[in-house]
Amino acid sequence: MLLLRRAATAAALLVTVLPVTIASPAQAAADAASACRPPASVPLDAEQSRLADARTTALVERGGLGDYVRRFPAALCTTRNPAEAGRLLDAWGQALWQTSVRRAQGQRPGGDLAPGDDRPLYWARLGMTAALARWQPEFTVDRAALRARFEDASRGLTDNAFRTAPGVRRIFISGFDPFGLDAEIRRANPSGSAALQLNGRRVTLADGSPAEIRAVVLPVRYADFDAGMVERAFTPHLTAGPAAADIITTVSQGYPGIFTLEDWAGRARSADPYPDNARALSGGTREHPVTAPGLGPGPEFIRTTLPADAVTAAVQTPYPVLLNSDVTEIPAGGTAPVDRTDGPTPGSRAVAGGGGGYLSNEVAYRSNRLRAELAPHLPGGHLHTPVLTGLPADPQALTGPEFERNESAITAEVRAVLEHAAVRR
């Protein structure tokens, strides 16, 4: 509690998610002056460099998260040693996540963007990691480890457990950050929006039974996948105990105008030359797929165990929901990739699953490889949402009625899919 009290002026945050006592501004200023050297003039990474576009600041402010970014540097300067810094990064990350969830669910007013908009969280997090990069404490820190702690906390990987209640089904899902931002910096990701709007929600399944949804939002960065973020997110929910889920599914943005349940996830990366949000490439192409670093043993393709027939029979509006059995493989004994519409053939090598050869496919493969290892009885798979459309033609307009309607409709249909998929069978 002492650390939080010392950081309280910076961490009051306009919310009640942190149990803090507010220190005086004068004391906070004195602490900051004594604990920090002037901020370093360090180059930001490729993802953080997009913060130079003024529209990113506007998205944070109009989402009611501006005080997080403004006050975070002073909060860092209240810490006196690496242990305090780690605890502060945990606390601020969890607060940012909790505030964003509450805002998405209409429980906390803030700004004039639609509550379900996922972009304020994304850009606020980047602004705060940029401040962490510039921070110059008077003690040695492992900056990469601190950022990893903050990333995990601000994405729902920590302090986001199911509430224990007998007879309540437990659904665990993941969404993604916005991506493709060099082409259109205003882009959102409906899977991230759905994760924020559904996290912690109690829902009624199609058979009338209750369920609880917990969610995380993952980065669109190969390096974080290489470092095991997917496994850190899913392992607690695939291990026996109070955090265990009854069903898992990863969610990402997919194709225009339709939902798809992906029948197969492939082991390979093959999306180059398309980069991730850090402008990094995977090293894998359609002709020369590669296996991701740190990926545990598993088959070339993993098939969904979600009840696809039940979902597609029941949920078709406003967007059709289809089962996608497409894969790309290098057949046994072959050297060239072959596209198939009916799943893989025996002995083939994966090039792409139904979700392609990018991180949508990889999150499905990683999570379901882990599910097959730790909890093979659980249903699991991947859901692609429609592409979120409707941004105004004016590049300075950050939102519009069509964009907001489409975002809400996609989340509502994600919920409907989960309410049918999670029925006990």
C-alpha positions in Angstrom: 0.0 0.0 0.0 2.9 2.4 0.6 3.9 2.3 -3.0 0.4 3.0 -4.2 0.1 5.9 -1.7 3.3 7.4 -3.0 2.1 7.1 -6.6 -1.5 8.1 -5.8 -1.4 11.6 -7.3 -0.4 10.1 -10.6 -2.6 7.0 -10.1 -5.9 8.5 -8.9 -6.8 8.1 -12.6 -10.3 9.4 -12.2 -11.5 5.9 -11.3 -12.0 3.7 -8.3 -10.1 0.6 -9.6 -7.0 1.2 -7.5 -7.2 1.2 -3.7 -5.1 4.3 -3.1 -4.9 7.3 -0.8 -4.2 10.5 -2.7 -0.9 12.2 -1.8 -0.4 15.9 -2.1 0.8 17.3 -5.4 3.8 18.9 -3.7 4.8 15.5 -2.3 4.4 13.8 -5.6 6.5 16.5 -7.3 9.2 16.1 -4.7 9.2 12.3 -5.1 9.4 12.6 -8.9 12.3 15.2 -8.8 14.3 13.0 -6.5 13.7 9.6 -8.2 14.2 10.4 -11.9 16.7 12.0 -14.3 15.4 14.0 -17.3 13.6 11.7 -19.7 15.9 10.1 -22.3 15.7 11.0 -25.9 15.4 7.4 -27.1 14.0 6.2 -30.4 10.6 4.7 -30.1 9.8 1.4 -31.7 7.9 1.1 -35.0 4.5 0.7 -33.3 5.1 3.6 -30.8 6.3 5.9 -33.7 2.7 6.1 -34.9 1.9 8.1 -31.9 3.2 11.1 -33.8 -0.1 11.2 -35.6 -2.3 13.6 -33.7 -5.3 11.4 -34.3 -3.9 8.8 -31.9 -3.9 11.3 -29.1 -7.5 12.3 -30.0 -8.6 8.7 -29.8 -7.2 8.4 -26.3 -8.7 11.7 -25.1 -12.1 11.0 -26.7 -12.0 7.6 -25.0 -11.5 9.2 -21.6 -8.1 7.7 -21.0 -5.9 10.8 -21.4 -5.1 11.1 -17.7 -3.5 7.6 -17.8 -0.9 8.8 -20.4 -0.4 12.2 -18.8 0.1 11.0 -15.2 2.1 7.8 -15.9 5.6 9.4 -16.2 5.2 11.0 -12.7 4.0 7.8 -11.3 7.1 6.0 -12.6 9.3 8.6 -10.9 7.8 7.8 -7.5 9.4 4.4 -7.5 12.6 3.8 -5.6 13.7 0.4 -6.6 13.0 -2.4 -9.2 10.5 -4.2 -7.0 8.4 -1.0 -6.6 8.6 -0.4 -10.3 7.3 -3.8 -11.1 4.4 -3.5 -8.7 3.5 -0.1 -10.1 3.5 -1.4 -13.7 1.2 -4.3 -12.6 -1.1 -1.9 -10.8 -1.3 0.7 -13.6 -1.7 -2.0 -16.3 -4.6 -3.7 -14.4 -6.2 -0.3 -13.8 -6.0 0.6 -17.5 -7.6 -2.8 -18.4 -10.3 -2.6 -15.8 -11.2 1.0 -16.7 -11.4 0.1 -20.4 -13.6 -2.9 -19.7 -15.9 -0.8 -17.5 -16.1 1.9 -20.2 -16.8 -0.7 -22.9 -19.7 -2.0 -20.9 -21.2 1.4 -20.2 -20.3 1.3 -16.5 -17.9 4.3 -16.6 -18.4 7.5 -18.6 -15.5 8.9 -20.5 -15.2 10.8 -23.7 -17.5 10.9 -26.6 -16.5 7.8 -28.5 -18.8 4.8 -28.5 -18.3 2.8 -25.3 -17.3 -0.4 -27.2 -14.5 1.3 -29.2 -11.3 -0.6 -28.6 -8.9 2.0 -30.0 -8.5 4.2 -26.8 -7.0 1.3 -24.9 -4.7 0.4 -27.7 -3.3 3.9 -28.1 -3.2 4.7 -24.4 -1.1 1.5 -23.8 1.3 2.6 -26.5 1.6 6.1 -25.0 2.4 4.6 -21.7 5.0 2.1 -23.0 6.6 5.1 -24.8 6.9 6.9 -21.5 8.4 3.7 -20.0 11.0 3.7 -22.8 12.0 7.3 -22.0 12.0 6.9 -18.2 15.4 7.4 -16.6 15.3 6.0 -13.0 18.2 6.4 -10.6 18.5 2.6 -10.3 19.0 -0.2 -12.8 15.9 -1.8 -14.3 15.1 -4.5 -16.8 13.0 -2.4 -19.0 11.9 -5.2 -21.3 10.7 -7.2 -18.3 8.8 -4.2 -16.9 7.1 -3.7 -20.3 6.1 -7.3 -20.4 4.5 -7.0 -17.0 2.6 -3.9 -18.1 1.5 -5.5 -21.3 0.2 -8.6 -19.6 -1.7 -6.6 -17.0 -3.2 -4.1 -19.4 -4.4 -6.9 -21.7 -6.3 -8.9 -19.1 -3.8 -11.6 -18.5 -3.6 -10.9 -14.7 -6.2 -10.3 -12.0 -9.0 -11.4 -14.4 -10.2 -14.7 -12.9 -13.6 -16.2 -13.2 -15.9 -15.6 -10.3 -16.6 -18.9 -8.6 -20.2 -20.0 -8.8 -21.5 -23.6 -9.0 -23.2 -24.5 -12.2 -21.9 -21.5 -14.2 -20.2 -22.4 -17.5 -16.9 -20.7 -18.0 -16.0 -19.3 -21.5 -12.5 -18.0 -22.2 -11.8 -16.0 -25.3 -9.1 -13.8 -26.8 -9.3 -10.9 -29.2 -6.7 -8.7 -31.0 -5.4 -5.1 -31.2 -6.1 -3.1 -34.3 -3.7 -3.7 -37.1 -2.9 -2.6 -40.7 -2.4 0.9 -39.2 0.1 2.1 -41.8 -2.6 2.0 -44.4 -5.3 3.4 -42.1 -4.4 4.6 -38.6 -8.1 4.9 -37.6 -8.7 1.2 -37.8 -10.2 -0.7 -34.9 -10.5 -4.4 -34.3 -14.0 -5.9 -33.6 -12.4 -8.9 -31.9 -10.8 -6.6 -29.3 -14.0 -4.6 -28.9 -15.9 -7.9 -28.3 -13.3 -9.0 -25.7 -13.7 -5.7 -23.8 -17.5 -5.7 -24.0 -17.9 -9.3 -23.0 -15.2 -9.7 -20.3 -16.7 -10.6 -17.0 -20.2 -10.8 -18.4 -22.8 -13.3 -17.2 -24.8 -14.6 -20.1 -27.6 -17.1 -20.6 -26.7 -19.9 -23.0 -29.1 -21.3 -25.6 -30.2 -24.1 -23.3 -31.1 -21.5 -20.5 -28.0 -22.3 -18.3 -25.8 -19.5 -17.0 -22.2 -18.8 -18.2 -19.4 -16.3 -17.5 -17.1 -14.9 -20.2 -13.5 -13.9 -19.5 -11.3 -12.3 -22.2 -7.9 -11.0 -23.1 -6.7 -8.8 -25.9 -3.5 -9.9 -27.6 -0.9 -7.8 -29.6 -0.4 -8.2 -33.3 3.3 -8.7 -32.9 5.3 -11.9 -33.7 7.8 -11.2 -30.9 5.2 -11.4 -28.2 4.0 -14.7 -29.6 7.6 -15.9 -29.7 7.9 -15.0 -26.0 4.9 -17.1 -25.0 2.1 -14.6 -24.5 -0.5 -16.9 -25.9 0.6 -19.7 -23.6 0.7 -17.3 -20.6 -2.9 -16.3 -21.4 -4.4 -19.7 -21.9 -2.5 -22.0 -19.6 -4.3 -21.0 -16.3 -7.6 -21.7 -18.0 -6.6 -25.1 -19.3 -5.3 -26.3 -16.0 -7.5 -27.9 -13.3 -8.5 -25.4 -10.6 -10.6 -22.3 -10.0 -9.4 -20.6 -13.2 -10.3 -23.5 -15.5 -12.5 -22.8 -18.5 -15.2 -25.1 -19.9 -14.6 -23.9 -23.5 -12.1 -21.7 -25.2 -12.0 -19.8 -28.5 -9.8 -17.3 -30.1 -11.4 -14.5 -32.0 -9.9 -12.2 -34.7 -11.1 -10.0 -37.6 -11.4 -12.0 -40.8 -13.4 -11.7 -44.0 -15.9 -9.0 -45.3 -19.5 -9.6 -44.5 -19.3 -13.0 -42.8 -18.3 -14.9 -39.6 -16.3 -18.0 -40.1 -15.6 -20.9 -37.7 -12.2 -22.1 -38.8 -12.1 -25.9 -39.1 -8.3 -26.2 -39.2 -5.4 -24.3 -37.7 -2.0 -24.8 -39.3 1.4 -25.0 -37.6 3.2 -22.6 -40.0 3.8 -18.9 -40.5 3.5 -18.0 -44.2 2.1 -14.4 -44.4 5.2 -12.5 -45.6 5.4 -9.8 -47.0 2.6 -8.7 -44.7 4.2 -7.3 -41.5 2.9 -7.2 -38.0 2.3 -4.0 -36.0 6.0 -3.6 -35.3 6.7 -3.8 -39.0 8.3 -7.2 -38.4 8.1 -10.1 -40.8 7.7 -13.7 -39.8 10.3 -15.1 -42.3 7.7 -17.4 -43.8 6.0 -17.3 -47.2 3.5 -19.4 -49.0 6.3 -21.2 -50.9 8.6 -21.5 -47.8 6.5 -21.7 -44.6 8.3 -21.6 -41.2 7.5 -22.8 -37.7 7.3 -20.2 -35.0 10.0 -20.1 -32.4 9.0 -21.6 -29.1 6.1 -23.6 -30.4 5.7 -26.9 -28.6 5.3 -30.3 -30.3 2.2 -30.9 -32.2 0.6 -32.0 -35.5 0.8 -29.9 -38.7 -2.9 -29.2 -38.5 -5.3 -29.0 -35.5 -9.0 -29.4 -36.0 -11.6 -27.3 -34.1 -13.7 -29.1 -31.5 -16.3 -26.4 -31.3 -19.8 -27.5 -32.1 -19.8 -25.9 -35.6 -23.0 -27.5 -36.8 -25.0 -26.2 -33.8 -23.6 -22.7 -34.2 -24.1 -22.4 -37.9 -27.6 -23.8 -37.7 -28.6 -21.3 -35.0 -26.7 -18.0 -35.7 -27.0 -16.4 -39.1 -28.0 -12.8 -38.6 -27.1 -10.1 -39.2 -24.0 -11.8 -40.7 -23.9 -15.4 -42.0 -21.8 -17.8 -39.9 -20.0 -20.4 -42.0 -17.6 -23.3 -41.3 -14.4 -22.7 -43.3 -12.5 -25.9 -44.1 -9.9 -24.3 -46.4 -6.3 -25.0 -45.9 -3.0 -24.6 -47.8 -0.6 -27.5 -47.6 2.5 -29.0 -49.2 1.3 -32.6 -49.9 3.4 -35.5 -48.7 6.2 -36.0 -51.2 5.5 -32.6 -52.8 7.4 -29.3 -52.8 4.7 -26.8 -53.9 1.8 -25.4 -51.9 -1.7 -26.6 -52.8 -5.0 -25.0 -51.7 -7.7 -27.3 -50.5 -11.3 -26.7 -49.6 -11.8 -29.9 -47.6 -9.0 -29.9 -45.1 -5.5 -31.4 -45.1 -4.4 -34.7 -46.6 -2.4 -37.3 -44.6 1.3 -36.5 -44.2 1.1 -33.0 -45.6 3.0 -30.0 -44.3 1.0 -27.0 -43.2 1.3 -23.7 -45.1 -1.9 -22.0 -43.8 -5.0 -22.9 -41.9 -8.4 -21.5 -42.5 -7.2 -18.3 -40.9 -4.3 -18.0 -43.2 -0.6 -18.0 -42.2 -0.7 -14.9 -40.0 -1.3 -14.4 -36.3 -5.0 -15.2 -36.4 -4.1 -18.7 -37.5 -1.2 -18.9 -35.0 -3.2 -17.9 -32.0 -5.7 -20.7 -32.9 -2.9 -23.2 -33.3 -1.0 -22.2 -30.2 -4.1 -22.2 -27.9 -5.5 -25.4 -29.3 -2.2 -27.2 -29.3 -2.1 -26.3 -25.6 -5.7 -27.4 -25.1 -5.0 -30.8 -26.7 -2.0 -31.2 -24.3 -3.6 -30.0 -21.1 -7.4 -30.3 -21.5 -8.2 -32.4 -24.6 -11.8 -32.8 -23.5 -12.6 -29.1 -23.8 -14.2 -27.6 -26.9 -11.9 -25.1 -28.6 -11.3 -23.4 -31.9 -11.2 -20.0 -33.7 -13.8 -17.5 -34.8 -13.3 -14.9 -37.5 -15.5 -11.8 -37.3 -16.5 -9.8 -40.3 -14.2 -6.9 -41.3 -15.3 -3.8 -39.4 -16.3 -1.2 -41.9 -18.0 2.2 -41.8 -15.3 4.8 -41.0 -16.2 8.2 -42.5 -14.5 9.3 -45.7 -13.1 12.3 -44.0 -9.7 11.1 -42.7 -10.0 13.4 -39.7 -13.3 11.9 -38.6 -12.5 9.2 -36.0 -15.9 7.6 -35.9 -19.4 7.6 -37.4 -22.9 6.1 -37.0 -22.3 3.2 -39.5 -18.9 2.3 -37.9 -20.5 2.2 -34.4 -23.5 0.2 -35.5 -21.3 -2.4 -37.2 -19.0 -2.7 -34.2 -22.0 -3.2 -31.9 -23.6 -5.8 -34.3 -20.4 -7.8 -34.5 -20.0 -8.0 -30.7 -23.7 -9.0 -30.3 -23.2 -11.8 -32.8 -19.9 -13.0 -31.2 -22.0 -13.3 -28.0 -24.7 -15.2 -29.8 -22.1 -17.6 -31.2 -20.7 -18.2 -27.7 -24.1 -18.7 -26.2 -24.7 -21.6 -28.6 -21.1 -23.0 -28.7 -20.8 -23.2 -24.9 -23.9 -25.3 -24.2 -23.0 -28.5 -22.4 -23.0 -31.5 -24.7 
